[in-house]
Amino acid sequence: QVQLVESGGGLVQPGGSLRLSCAASGIIFSFYTMGWYRQAPGKQRELVAGITGGGTTNYADSMKGRFTISRDNAKDTVYLQMNSLKPEDTAVYYCNAALPRGGNPYWGQGTQVTVSS
């Protein structure tokens, strides 16, 4: 049984930082490209950042320079360091695991991030 469990969300003031974690189980973690997505109220889910099993990263343009994705294959965990947070970063953040060759991805349950003073 595959599980992706996110943690680290919460309430933070504008300009603050949060670090999200996603612990995976039931998959050969290093085979999977891991991603962080987010969905704000009334908006479509969007890609935040992705990282391949070998560590190649990609980011949505609006997150470049503020967010950093990383992974620890020994711990089956992917992280998202978020700095200089803005109110528009408020959303539910979801962890995603996908094989590079395709197939149905796996999703976590999401963690709420609220940026507000």
N, C-alpha and C positions, 0 to 999 in steps of 0.2 A: 504494500500500500504506500503510495507516494504522498508525502506531506511536505508542504512548504509553510513554515511558521515565521511570520514577520513579528518584529518587536522593535521598540525604540521610538514609536510615535508619541505625540503629546502636544501640549500647548507651549509655544515659544514666542517671544517678542520679535518684532521686525529687527533684522540685523543679527539675530541669534543663530545658533547652530543646533543640529540634531544629527545623530547617527542611527540609521536604521540597520537592522540585521535581519537576515532570512536564513533560517536553518533548514536544510533539506534532509529528507530521509526517504529510503525506498528507491533511490536512483543511483547510478554510478555518476556521481556529481561532476567529475572532471570531464565527462563526455558532453555535458550540457552547456549551452550558452545560457547565461543567466541574465535576467533583465529586471529593471524596476520600471513600472508604469504608474501613472496616477490618474485619478478621475475626480474632478471637481464637480460640485452640484450643478446639474443641468448641462454638463459638458461630456464630450466623448472621452473615453480612456485614451491616454496618450503615452508614448514612450518617453521615459526620462533618460535612461542610460542602459547600455548592455555591455556584457563582457564575455568573451569566449573562454573556453576551457584553458586556452593557452595564455589568456590575459589581455588580448586585444580588446580595446574599449571603444565605444561610440556614445555620443551624447546628443540629445536634442539641443538645438542652437541656444535656446533660452537658458539652458542649465550649464553650458560650458563656462568654466572658470569658477563656478560656485559649487557645483556638485562633483563628487568623486566616487566612482564605483570601484570596488575591489572585491577580491574573493580569496578565501583560504581553502584550498582543496583538501587539506588535511582535516579541516573541521567541517567540511561540507556546508560552508556558510558564505553568503555574499553580503556585502555591506554597501550602504550608501551614506557617505558623509555629505551633509548639506550645510553649507555656510551662507552667510549673508541672506538669510531667508527673508522673503517678501510676503505680504498678505496674499498675493496671487499664487503663492506656492501651496496655499491651503487646499488639501485634497486628501482622499484616501489613497495611500500608496500600496501597490501590489507587487509582489515578487512573482517572477515568471521563470520557468525552466523549459527550454526547447532544444531538441536535437538539431544540429546544423543541417542535417539532410531532410528535415521536415517532419511531419506528423503532428499530432495534437499536443499543444503545450500544456504544462501544468501551471496552476495558479495557486497562490496563497489566499488567505481570507482577507487580507488587507489590514493596514494600520493607519489610523487617522493622524494627520499632521495639521495643526491649526496654528497659523501665524497671525497673531493679533496682540495689540497693546491693551 
